[in-house]
């Protein structure tokens, strides 16, 4: 059934999408659809170089940088009370 889609059917679907979403919104929809398909493909194949596993390994390493709260020295509060 899906093999019978020809250029005329695709054109009709694109014209309906143009009428429904408008000319300004259609490129955004196309790019977000492409981005979603690309992310899905990368997730399924596992070929993405910056995946979450490397982030977790970096955070668990002993040489990981300390948080900003630990790096800052404590400040003494000095109040000058004159009577």
mmCIF file as gemmi writes it, N, C-alpha and C atoms, coordinates in Angstrom:
data_model
loop_
_atom_site.group_PDB
_atom_site.id
_atom_site.type_symbol
_atom_site.label_atom_id
_atom_site.label_alt_id
_atom_site.label_comp_id
_atom_site.label_asym_id
_atom_site.label_entity_id
_atom_site.label_seq_id
_atom_site.pdbx_PDB_ins_code
_atom_site.Cartn_x
_atom_site.Cartn_y
_atom_site.Cartn_z
_atom_site.occupancy
_atom_site.B_iso_or_equiv
_atom_site.pdbx_formal_charge
_atom_site.auth_seq_id
_atom_site.auth_asym_id
_atom_site.pdbx_PDB_model_num
ATOM 1 N N . UNK Axp A 1 ? 0.81 -1.185 0 1 0 ? 1 A 1
ATOM 2 C CA . UNK Axp A 1 ? 0 0 0 1 0 ? 1 A 1
ATOM 3 C C . UNK Axp A 1 ? 0.862 1.261 0 1 0 ? 1 A 1
ATOM 4 N N . UNK Axp A 2 ? 1.949 1.265 0.808 1 0 ? 2 A 1
ATOM 5 C CA . UNK Axp A 2 ? 2.8 2.437 0.874 1 0 ? 2 A 1
ATOM 6 C C . UNK Axp A 2 ? 3.637 2.611 -0.395 1 0 ? 2 A 1
ATOM 7 N N . UNK Axp A 3 ? 3.842 1.58 -1.146 1 0 ? 3 A 1
ATOM 8 C CA . UNK Axp A 3 ? 4.631 1.653 -2.361 1 0 ? 3 A 1
ATOM 9 C C . UNK Axp A 3 ? 3.916 2.374 -3.493 1 0 ? 3 A 1
ATOM 10 N N . UNK Axp A 4 ? 2.623 2.654 -3.345 1 0 ? 4 A 1
ATOM 11 C CA . UNK Axp A 4 ? 1.866 3.294 -4.413 1 0 ? 4 A 1
ATOM 12 C C . UNK Axp A 4 ? 1.82 4.815 -4.283 1 0 ? 4 A 1
ATOM 13 N N . UNK Axp A 5 ? 2.626 5.393 -3.409 1 0 ? 5 A 1
ATOM 14 C CA . UNK Axp A 5 ? 2.649 6.843 -3.271 1 0 ? 5 A 1
ATOM 15 C C . UNK Axp A 5 ? 3.529 7.424 -4.371 1 0 ? 5 A 1
ATOM 16 N N . UNK Axp A 6 ? 2.943 8.264 -5.166 1 0 ? 6 A 1
ATOM 17 C CA . UNK Axp A 6 ? 3.665 8.872 -6.274 1 0 ? 6 A 1
ATOM 18 C C . UNK Axp A 6 ? 3.887 10.352 -6.052 1 0 ? 6 A 1
ATOM 19 N N . UNK Axp A 7 ? 4.433 11.013 -7.051 1 0 ? 7 A 1
ATOM 20 C CA . UNK Axp A 7 ? 4.721 12.439 -6.926 1 0 ? 7 A 1
ATOM 21 C C . UNK Axp A 7 ? 3.453 13.29 -6.768 1 0 ? 7 A 1
ATOM 22 N N . UNK Axp A 8 ? 2.356 12.872 -7.369 1 0 ? 8 A 1
ATOM 23 C CA . UNK Axp A 8 ? 1.116 13.631 -7.263 1 0 ? 8 A 1
ATOM 24 C C . UNK Axp A 8 ? 0.573 13.592 -5.829 1 0 ? 8 A 1
ATOM 25 N N . UNK Axp A 9 ? 0.644 12.445 -5.184 1 0 ? 9 A 1
ATOM 26 C CA . UNK Axp A 9 ? 0.178 12.33 -3.803 1 0 ? 9 A 1
ATOM 27 C C . UNK Axp A 9 ? 1.041 13.147 -2.854 1 0 ? 9 A 1
ATOM 28 N N . UNK Axp A 10 ? 2.354 13.122 -3.071 1 0 ? 10 A 1
ATOM 29 C CA . UNK Axp A 10 ? 3.259 13.921 -2.246 1 0 ? 10 A 1
ATOM 30 C C . UNK Axp A 10 ? 2.981 15.406 -2.422 1 0 ? 10 A 1
ATOM 31 N N . UNK Axp A 11 ? 2.716 15.831 -3.638 1 0 ? 11 A 1
ATOM 32 C CA . UNK Axp A 11 ? 2.398 17.229 -3.914 1 0 ? 11 A 1
ATOM 33 C C . UNK Axp A 11 ? 1.112 17.649 -3.208 1 0 ? 11 A 1
ATOM 34 N N . UNK Axp A 12 ? 0.102 16.791 -3.217 1 0 ? 12 A 1
ATOM 35 C CA . UNK Axp A 12 ? -1.161 17.1 -2.542 1 0 ? 12 A 1
ATOM 36 C C . UNK Axp A 12 ? -0.942 17.232 -1.03 1 0 ? 12 A 1
ATOM 37 N N . UNK Axp A 13 ? -0.159 16.351 -0.451 1 0 ? 13 A 1
ATOM 38 C CA . UNK Axp A 13 ? 0.12 16.414 0.985 1 0 ? 13 A 1
ATOM 39 C C . UNK Axp A 13 ? 0.88 17.697 1.317 1 0 ? 13 A 1
ATOM 40 N N . UNK Axp A 14 ? 1.852 18.087 0.5 1 0 ? 14 A 1
ATOM 41 C CA . UNK Axp A 14 ? 2.6 19.313 0.737 1 0 ? 14 A 1
ATOM 42 C C . UNK Axp A 14 ? 1.723 20.562 0.616 1 0 ? 14 A 1
ATOM 43 N N . UNK Axp A 15 ? 0.799 20.576 -0.328 1 0 ? 15 A 1
ATOM 44 C CA . UNK Axp A 15 ? -0.113 21.712 -0.481 1 0 ? 15 A 1
ATOM 45 C C . UNK Axp A 15 ? -1.04 21.812 0.729 1 0 ? 15 A 1
ATOM 46 N N . UNK Axp A 16 ? -1.534 20.683 1.212 1 0 ? 16 A 1
ATOM 47 C CA . UNK Axp A 16 ? -2.389 20.697 2.405 1 0 ? 16 A 1
ATOM 48 C C . UNK Axp A 16 ? -1.597 21.176 3.615 1 0 ? 16 A 1
ATOM 49 N N . UNK Axp A 17 ? -0.352 20.739 3.77 1 0 ? 17 A 1
ATOM 50 C CA . UNK Axp A 17 ? 0.488 21.183 4.887 1 0 ? 17 A 1
ATOM 51 C C . UNK Axp A 17 ? 0.768 22.681 4.788 1 0 ? 17 A 1
ATOM 52 N N . UNK Axp A 18 ? 0.967 23.187 3.572 1 0 ? 18 A 1
ATOM 53 C CA . UNK Axp A 18 ? 1.195 24.622 3.38 1 0 ? 18 A 1
ATOM 54 C C . UNK Axp A 18 ? -0.024 25.435 3.774 1 0 ? 18 A 1
ATOM 55 N N . UNK Axp A 19 ? -1.21 24.947 3.441 1 0 ? 19 A 1
ATOM 56 C CA . UNK Axp A 19 ? -2.44 25.652 3.795 1 0 ? 19 A 1
ATOM 57 C C . UNK Axp A 19 ? -2.679 25.602 5.301 1 0 ? 19 A 1
ATOM 58 N N . UNK Axp A 20 ? -2.422 24.463 5.918 1 0 ? 20 A 1
ATOM 59 C CA . UNK Axp A 20 ? -2.699 24.307 7.343 1 0 ? 20 A 1
ATOM 60 C C . UNK Axp A 20 ? -1.694 25.087 8.196 1 0 ? 20 A 1
ATOM 61 N N . UNK Axp A 21 ? -0.402 24.952 7.922 1 0 ? 21 A 1
ATOM 62 C CA . UNK Axp A 21 ? 0.622 25.54 8.779 1 0 ? 21 A 1
ATOM 63 C C . UNK Axp A 21 ? 1.082 26.914 8.325 1 0 ? 21 A 1
ATOM 64 N N . UNK Axp A 22 ? 0.945 27.246 7.079 1 0 ? 22 A 1
ATOM 65 C CA . UNK Axp A 22 ? 1.379 28.537 6.576 1 0 ? 22 A 1
ATOM 66 C C . UNK Axp A 22 ? 2.81 28.504 6.077 1 0 ? 22 A 1
ATOM 67 N N . UNK Axp A 23 ? 3.165 29.466 5.224 1 0 ? 23 A 1
ATOM 68 C CA . UNK Axp A 23 ? 4.506 29.459 4.62 1 0 ? 23 A 1
ATOM 69 C C . UNK Axp A 23 ? 5.63 29.783 5.604 1 0 ? 23 A 1
ATOM 70 N N . UNK Axp A 24 ? 5.344 30.507 6.679 1 0 ? 24 A 1
ATOM 71 C CA . UNK Axp A 24 ? 6.4 30.853 7.63 1 0 ? 24 A 1
ATOM 72 C C . UNK Axp A 24 ? 6.752 29.687 8.537 1 0 ? 24 A 1
ATOM 73 N N . UNK Axp A 25 ? 5.787 28.888 8.858 1 0 ? 25 A 1
ATOM 74 C CA . UNK Axp A 25 ? 5.966 27.808 9.828 1 0 ? 25 A 1
ATOM 75 C C . UNK Axp A 25 ? 6.467 26.513 9.178 1 0 ? 25 A 1
ATOM 76 N N . UNK Axp A 26 ? 6.259 26.341 7.892 1 0 ? 26 A 1
ATOM 77 C CA . UNK Axp A 26 ? 6.604 25.091 7.211 1 0 ? 26 A 1
ATOM 78 C C . UNK Axp A 26 ? 8.107 24.775 7.241 1 0 ? 26 A 1
ATOM 79 N N . UNK Axp A 27 ? 9.013 25.734 6.994 1 0 ? 27 A 1
ATOM 80 C CA . UNK Axp A 27 ? 10.446 25.395 7.091 1 0 ? 27 A 1
ATOM 81 C C . UNK Axp A 27 ? 10.868 24.985 8.499 1 0 ? 27 A 1
ATOM 82 N N . UNK Axp A 28 ? 10.278 25.607 9.525 1 0 ? 28 A 1
ATOM 83 C CA . UNK Axp A 28 ? 10.592 25.224 10.903 1 0 ? 28 A 1
ATOM 84 C C . UNK Axp A 28 ? 10.171 23.782 11.172 1 0 ? 28 A 1
ATOM 85 N N . UNK Axp A 29 ? 9.001 23.411 10.678 1 0 ? 29 A 1
ATOM 86 C CA . UNK Axp A 29 ? 8.526 22.04 10.873 1 0 ? 29 A 1
ATOM 87 C C . UNK Axp A 29 ? 9.425 21.032 10.168 1 0 ? 29 A 1
ATOM 88 N N . UNK Axp A 30 ? 9.867 21.379 8.971 1 0 ? 30 A 1
ATOM 89 C CA . UNK Axp A 30 ? 10.757 20.486 8.231 1 0 ? 30 A 1
ATOM 90 C C . UNK Axp A 30 ? 12.091 20.297 8.926 1 0 ? 30 A 1
ATOM 91 N N . UNK Axp A 31 ? 12.657 21.389 9.422 1 0 ? 31 A 1
ATOM 92 C CA . UNK Axp A 31 ? 13.953 21.264 10.092 1 0 ? 31 A 1
ATOM 93 C C . UNK Axp A 31 ? 13.836 20.514 11.417 1 0 ? 31 A 1
ATOM 94 N N . UNK Axp A 32 ? 12.755 20.747 12.154 1 0 ? 32 A 1
ATOM 95 C CA . UNK Axp A 32 ? 12.594 20.016 13.418 1 0 ? 32 A 1
ATOM 96 C C . UNK Axp A 32 ? 12.331 18.533 13.166 1 0 ? 32 A 1
ATOM 97 N N . UNK Axp A 33 ? 11.615 18.221 12.11 1 0 ? 33 A 1
ATOM 98 C CA . UNK Axp A 33 ? 11.391 16.815 11.758 1 0 ? 33 A 1
ATOM 99 C C . UNK Axp A 33 ? 12.711 16.142 11.378 1 0 ? 33 A 1
ATOM 100 N N . UNK Axp A 34 ? 13.531 16.823 10.591 1 0 ? 34 A 1
ATOM 101 C CA . UNK Axp A 34 ? 14.838 16.282 10.22 1 0 ? 34 A 1
ATOM 102 C C . UNK Axp A 34 ? 15.746 16.103 11.405 1 0 ? 34 A 1
ATOM 103 N N . UNK Axp A 35 ? 15.734 17.077 12.336 1 0 ? 35 A 1
ATOM 104 C CA . UNK Axp A 35 ? 16.544 16.982 13.537 1 0 ? 35 A 1
ATOM 105 C C . UNK Axp A 35 ? 16.094 15.812 14.405 1 0 ? 35 A 1
ATOM 106 N N . UNK Axp A 36 ? 14.784 15.614 14.501 1 0 ? 36 A 1
ATOM 107 C CA . UNK Axp A 36 ? 14.266 14.505 15.293 1 0 ? 36 A 1
ATOM 108 C C . UNK Axp A 36 ? 14.636 13.156 14.714 1 0 ? 36 A 1
ATOM 109 N N . UNK Axp A 37 ? 14.554 13.04 13.399 1 0 ? 37 A 1
ATOM 110 C CA . UNK Axp A 37 ? 14.926 11.777 12.737 1 0 ? 37 A 1
ATOM 111 C C . UNK Axp A 37 ? 16.418 11.508 12.929 1 0 ? 37 A 1
ATOM 112 N N . UNK Axp A 38 ? 17.241 12.56 12.812 1 0 ? 38 A 1
ATOM 113 C CA . UNK Axp A 38 ? 18.684 12.409 12.979 1 0 ? 38 A 1
ATOM 114 C C . UNK Axp A 38 ? 19.024 11.984 14.407 1 0 ? 38 A 1
ATOM 115 N N . UNK Axp A 39 ? 18.394 12.588 15.413 1 0 ? 39 A 1
ATOM 116 C CA . UNK Axp A 39 ? 18.648 12.212 16.797 1 0 ? 39 A 1
ATOM 117 C C . UNK Axp A 39 ? 18.193 10.78 17.08 1 0 ? 39 A 1
ATOM 118 N N . UNK Axp A 40 ? 17.057 10.401 16.509 1 0 ? 40 A 1
ATOM 119 C CA . UNK Axp A 40 ? 16.571 9.038 16.692 1 0 ? 40 A 1
ATOM 120 C C . UNK Axp A 40 ? 17.554 8.035 16.086 1 0 ? 40 A 1
ATOM 121 N N . UNK Axp A 41 ? 18.039 8.33 14.896 1 0 ? 41 A 1
ATOM 122 C CA . UNK Axp A 41 ? 18.983 7.437 14.23 1 0 ? 41 A 1
ATOM 123 C C . UNK Axp A 41 ? 20.287 7.337 15.031 1 0 ? 41 A 1
ATOM 124 N N . UNK Axp A 42 ? 20.769 8.475 15.559 1 0 ? 42 A 1
ATOM 125 C CA . UNK Axp A 42 ? 21.989 8.448 16.368 1 0 ? 42 A 1
ATOM 126 C C . UNK Axp A 42 ? 21.791 7.668 17.659 1 0 ? 42 A 1
ATOM 127 N N . UNK Axp A 43 ? 20.624 7.791 18.263 1 0 ? 43 A 1
ATOM 128 C CA . UNK Axp A 43 ? 20.345 7.068 19.502 1 0 ? 43 A 1
ATOM 129 C C . UNK Axp A 43 ? 20.268 5.57 19.263 1 0 ? 43 A 1
ATOM 130 N N . UNK Axp A 44 ? 19.623 5.177 18.194 1 0 ? 44 A 1
ATOM 131 C CA . UNK Axp A 44 ? 19.466 3.743 17.899 1 0 ? 44 A 1
ATOM 132 C C . UNK Axp A 44 ? 20.804 3.123 17.531 1 0 ? 44 A 1
ATOM 133 N N . UNK Axp A 45 ? 21.606 3.818 16.73 1 0 ? 45 A 1
ATOM 134 C CA . UNK Axp A 45 ? 22.867 3.24 16.296 1 0 ? 45 A 1
ATOM 135 C C . UNK Axp A 45 ? 23.963 3.381 17.343 1 0 ? 45 A 1
ATOM 136 N N . UNK Axp A 46 ? 23.874 4.397 18.21 1 0 ? 46 A 1
ATOM 137 C CA . UNK Axp A 46 ? 24.882 4.602 19.238 1 0 ? 46 A 1
ATOM 138 C C . UNK Axp A 46 ? 26.184 5.144 18.694 1 0 ? 46 A 1
ATOM 139 N N . UNK Axp A 47 ? 26.17 5.789 17.537 1 0 ? 47 A 1
ATOM 140 C CA . UNK Axp A 47 ? 27.391 6.279 16.913 1 0 ? 47 A 1
ATOM 141 C C . UNK Axp A 47 ? 27.735 7.707 17.292 1 0 ? 47 A 1
ATOM 142 N N . UNK Axp A 48 ? 26.926 8.353 18.075 1 0 ? 48 A 1
ATOM 143 C CA . UNK Axp A 48 ? 27.166 9.756 18.408 1 0 ? 48 A 1
ATOM 144 C C . UNK Axp A 48 ? 28.377 9.851 19.335 1 0 ? 48 A 1
ATOM 145 N N . UNK Axp A 49 ? 29.393 10.665 18.998 1 0 ? 49 A 1
ATOM 146 C CA . UNK Axp A 49 ? 30.62 10.694 19.793 1 0 ? 49 A 1
ATOM 147 C C . UNK Axp A 49 ? 30.464 11.314 21.17 1 0 ? 49 A 1
ATOM 148 N N . UNK Axp A 50 ? 29.581 12.26 21.372 1 0 ? 50 A 1
ATOM 149 C CA . UNK Axp A 50 ? 29.44 12.922 22.662 1 0 ? 50 A 1
ATOM 150 C C . UNK Axp A 50 ? 28.248 12.421 23.443 1 0 ? 50 A 1
ATOM 151 N N . UNK Axp A 51 ? 28.15 11.122 23.648 1 0 ? 51 A 1
ATOM 152 C CA . UNK Axp A 51 ? 26.99 10.576 24.35 1 0 ? 51 A 1
ATOM 153 C C . UNK Axp A 51 ? 27.126 10.772 25.856 1 0 ? 51 A 1
ATOM 154 N N . UNK Axp A 52 ? 26.121 10.397 26.611 1 0 ? 52 A 1
ATOM 155 C CA . UNK Axp A 52 ? 26.054 10.646 28.04 1 0 ? 52 A 1
ATOM 156 C C . UNK Axp A 52 ? 27.044 9.803 28.835 1 0 ? 52 A 1
ATOM 157 N N . UNK Axp A 53 ? 27.498 8.677 28.295 1 0 ? 53 A 1
ATOM 158 C CA . UNK Axp A 53 ? 28.428 7.819 29.024 1 0 ? 53 A 1
ATOM 159 C C . UNK Axp A 53 ? 29.743 8.536 29.277 1 0 ? 53 A 1
ATOM 160 N N . UNK Axp A 54 ? 30.253 9.28 28.307 1 0 ? 54 A 1
ATOM 161 C CA . UNK Axp A 54 ? 31.511 9.995 28.496 1 0 ? 54 A 1
ATOM 162 C C . UNK Axp A 54 ? 31.347 11.098 29.526 1 0 ? 54 A 1
ATOM 163 N N . UNK Axp A 55 ? 30.193 11.723 29.593 1 0 ? 55 A 1
ATOM 164 C CA . UNK Axp A 55 ? 29.913 12.756 30.594 1 0 ? 55 A 1
ATOM 165 C C . UNK Axp A 55 ? 29.915 12.145 31.99 1 0 ? 55 A 1
ATOM 166 N N . UNK Axp A 56 ? 29.309 10.99 32.147 1 0 ? 56 A 1
ATOM 167 C CA . UNK Axp A 56 ? 29.264 10.334 33.453 1 0 ? 56 A 1
ATOM 168 C C . UNK Axp A 56 ? 30.664 9.897 33.881 1 0 ? 56 A 1
ATOM 169 N N . UNK Axp A 57 ? 31.475 9.41 32.981 1 0 ? 57 A 1
ATOM 170 C CA . UNK Axp A 57 ? 32.83 8.994 33.315 1 0 ? 57 A 1
ATOM 171 C C . UNK Axp A 57 ? 33.665 10.189 33.737 1 0 ? 57 A 1
ATOM 172 N N . UNK Axp A 58 ? 33.457 11.33 33.089 1 0 ? 58 A 1
ATOM 173 C CA . UNK Axp A 58 ? 34.219 12.524 33.424 1 0 ? 58 A 1
ATOM 174 C C . UNK Axp A 58 ? 33.863 13.009 34.822 1 0 ? 58 A 1
ATOM 175 N N . UNK Axp A 59 ? 32.586 12.928 35.177 1 0 ? 59 A 1
ATOM 176 C CA . UNK Axp A 59 ? 32.155 13.389 36.486 1 0 ? 59 A 1
ATOM 177 C C . UNK Axp A 59 ? 32.598 12.458 37.609 1 0 ? 59 A 1
ATOM 178 N N . UNK Axp A 60 ? 32.757 11.161 37.311 1 0 ? 60 A 1
ATOM 179 C CA . UNK Axp A 60 ? 33.144 10.199 38.329 1 0 ? 60 A 1
ATOM 180 C C . UNK Axp A 60 ? 34.649 10.127 38.541 1 0 ? 60 A 1
ATOM 181 N N . UNK Axp A 61 ? 35.442 10.73 37.66 1 0 ? 61 A 1
ATOM 182 C CA . UNK Axp A 61 ? 36.891 10.622 37.771 1 0 ? 61 A 1
ATOM 183 C C . UNK Axp A 61 ? 37.382 11.4 38.994 1 0 ? 61 A 1
ATOM 184 N N . UNK Axp A 62 ? 38.458 10.905 39.643 1 0 ? 62 A 1
ATOM 185 C CA . UNK Axp A 62 ? 38.944 11.565 40.86 1 0 ? 62 A 1
ATOM 186 C C . UNK Axp A 62 ? 39.512 12.95 40.596 1 0 ? 62 A 1
ATOM 187 N N . UNK Axp A 63 ? 39.961 13.233 39.406 1 0 ? 63 A 1
ATOM 188 C CA . UNK Axp A 63 ? 40.536 14.531 39.096 1 0 ? 63 A 1
ATOM 189 C C . UNK Axp A 63 ? 39.512 15.525 38.595 1 0 ? 63 A 1
ATOM 190 N N . UNK Axp A 64 ? 38.257 15.235 38.803 1 0 ? 64 A 1
ATOM 191 C CA . UNK Axp A 64 ? 37.205 16.143 38.337 1 0 ? 64 A 1
ATOM 192 C C . UNK Axp A 64 ? 37.261 17.445 39.13 1 0 ? 64 A 1
ATOM 193 N N . UNK Axp A 65 ? 36.998 18.565 38.476 1 0 ? 65 A 1
ATOM 194 C CA . UNK Axp A 65 ? 37.054 19.846 39.179 1 0 ? 65 A 1
ATOM 195 C C . UNK Axp A 65 ? 35.984 19.939 40.261 1 0 ? 65 A 1
ATOM 196 N N . UNK Axp A 66 ? 36.316 20.61 41.344 1 0 ? 66 A 1
ATOM 197 C CA . UNK Axp A 66 ? 35.376 20.772 42.449 1 0 ? 66 A 1
ATOM 198 C C . UNK Axp A 66 ? 34.335 21.812 42.078 1 0 ? 66 A 1
ATOM 199 N N . UNK Axp A 67 ? 33.239 21.77 42.789 1 0 ? 67 A 1
ATOM 200 C CA . UNK Axp A 67 ? 32.185 22.736 42.507 1 0 ? 67 A 1
ATOM 201 C C . UNK Axp A 67 ? 32.614 24.116 42.984 1 0 ? 67 A 1
ATOM 202 N N . UNK Axp A 68 ? 31.919 25.139 42.538 1 0 ? 68 A 1
ATOM 203 C CA . UNK Axp A 68 ? 32.301 26.515 42.859 1 0 ? 68 A 1
ATOM 204 C C . UNK Axp A 68 ? 32.116 26.82 44.334 1 0 ? 68 A 1
ATOM 205 N N . UNK Axp A 69 ? 31.185 26.168 44.998 1 0 ? 69 A 1
ATOM 206 C CA . UNK Axp A 69 ? 30.961 26.411 46.42 1 0 ? 69 A 1
ATOM 207 C C . UNK Axp A 69 ? 32.136 25.908 47.251 1 0 ? 69 A 1
ATOM 208 N N . UNK Axp A 70 ? 32.778 24.827 46.827 1 0 ? 70 A 1
ATOM 209 C CA . UNK Axp A 70 ? 33.905 24.288 47.558 1 0 ? 70 A 1
ATOM 210 C C . UNK Axp A 70 ? 35.173 25.089 47.312 1 0 ? 70 A 1
ATOM 211 N N . UNK Axp A 71 ? 35.295 25.738 46.184 1 0 ? 71 A 1
ATOM 212 C CA . UNK Axp A 71 ? 36.494 26.466 45.833 1 0 ? 71 A 1
ATOM 213 C C . UNK Axp A 71 ? 36.585 27.807 46.549 1 0 ? 71 A 1
ATOM 214 N N . UNK Axp A 72 ? 35.491 28.441 46.829 1 0 ? 72 A 1
ATOM 215 C CA . UNK Axp A 72 ? 35.499 29.76 47.421 1 0 ? 72 A 1
ATOM 216 C C . UNK Axp A 72 ? 35.768 29.675 48.92 1 0 ? 72 A 1
ATOM 217 N N . UNK Axp A 73 ? 36.731 30.457 49.416 1 0 ? 73 A 1
ATOM 218 C CA . UNK Axp A 73 ? 36.993 30.445 50.859 1 0 ? 73 A 1
ATOM 219 C C . UNK Axp A 73 ? 35.875 31.159 51.602 1 0 ? 73 A 1
ATOM 220 N N . UNK Axp A 74 ? 35.722 30.757 52.854 1 0 ? 74 A 1
ATOM 221 C CA . UNK Axp A 74 ? 34.683 31.391 53.664 1 0 ? 74 A 1
ATOM 222 C C . UNK Axp A 74 ? 35.118 32.798 54.03 1 0 ? 74 A 1
ATOM 223 N N . UNK Axp A 75 ? 34.198 33.729 54.021 1 0 ? 75 A 1
ATOM 224 C CA . UNK Axp A 75 ? 34.485 35.103 54.359 1 0 ? 75 A 1
ATOM 225 C C . UNK Axp A 75 ? 33.987 35.384 55.773 1 0 ? 75 A 1
ATOM 226 N N . UNK Axp A 76 ? 34.769 36.131 56.501 1 0 ? 76 A 1
ATOM 227 C CA . UNK Axp A 76 ? 34.36 36.523 57.828 1 0 ? 76 A 1
ATOM 228 C C . UNK Axp A 76 ? 33.476 37.754 57.731 1 0 ? 76 A 1
ATOM 229 N N . UNK Axp A 77 ? 32.448 37.757 58.52 1 0 ? 77 A 1
ATOM 230 C CA . UNK Axp A 77 ? 31.557 38.892 58.557 1 0 ? 77 A 1
ATOM 231 C C . UNK Axp A 77 ? 32.038 39.817 59.668 1 0 ? 77 A 1
ATOM 232 N N . UNK Axp A 78 ? 32.407 41.003 59.268 1 0 ? 78 A 1
ATOM 233 C CA . UNK Axp A 78 ? 32.922 41.973 60.22 1 0 ? 78 A 1
ATOM 234 C C . UNK Axp A 78 ? 31.891 43.089 60.326 1 0 ? 78 A 1
ATOM 235 N N . UNK Axp A 79 ? 31.431 43.318 61.506 1 0 ? 79 A 1
ATOM 236 C CA . UNK Axp A 79 ? 30.48 44.415 61.707 1 0 ? 79 A 1
ATOM 237 C C . UNK Axp A 79 ? 31.08 45.434 62.654 1 0 ? 79 A 1
ATOM 238 N N . UNK Axp A 80 ? 30.894 46.655 62.311 1 0 ? 80 A 1
ATOM 239 C CA . UNK Axp A 80 ? 31.422 47.741 63.119 1 0 ? 80 A 1
ATOM 240 C C . UNK Axp A 80 ? 30.264 48.399 63.845 1 0 ? 80 A 1
ATOM 241 N N . UNK Axp A 81 ? 30.139 48.055 65.116 1 0 ? 81 A 1
ATOM 242 C CA . UNK Axp A 81 ? 29.046 48.608 65.905 1 0 ? 81 A 1
ATOM 243 C C . UNK Axp A 81 ? 29.604 49.701 66.816 1 0 ? 81 A 1
ATOM 244 N N . UNK Axp A 82 ? 29.24 50.895 66.52 1 0 ? 82 A 1
ATOM 245 C CA . UNK Axp A 82 ? 29.704 52.012 67.351 1 0 ? 82 A 1
ATOM 246 C C . UNK Axp A 82 ? 28.526 52.552 68.152 1 0 ? 82 A 1
ATOM 247 N N . UNK Axp A 83 ? 28.743 52.717 69.401 1 0 ? 83 A 1
ATOM 248 C CA . UNK Axp A 83 ? 27.674 53.205 70.261 1 0 ? 83 A 1
ATOM 249 C C . UNK Axp A 83 ? 27.77 54.679 70.555 1 0 ? 83 A 1
